[in-house]
Amino acid sequence: MIVNGKKMELGNKKVVSDLIKELNLNSDRLVVEIDKEIITKEDFENRELKESNIIEVISFVGGG
């Protein structure tokens, strides 16, 4: 699969939440797009990943 423009092996990553854990990201501040479809946080545990997926993960950072 392609994640943020880089090839990544699917390995043990079965669903979106597995990918988020692998990337060490906080799911509270993320937008995930798979094959041009926005995935809601409610679906992170259920949305299965495929080797053919093109995924964009956007993390929001607060500041002051």
C-alpha positions, 0 to 999 in steps of 0.5 A, a space after each residue: 500500500 502507499 501511505 503519504 506517498 511512500 510504499 509500505 508493507 501491509 504486514 500485520 496492519 489489518 485495519 486503519 487503527 493498526 496503521 495509526 498505531 504503527 505510525 505512532 499518531 494520535 487518532 484524535 487529531 487525524 484525517 485519514 483518506 483511503 482511495 480518495 474516501 475520507 474515513 471517519 474515526 468511528 470506522 478506524 477499527 472496522 475499515 480493512 486495509 488492502 495492499 492496493 490502497 492509497 492512503 493519506 494520513 493528515 495530522 493536525 498540530 495545535 500551537 500558539 
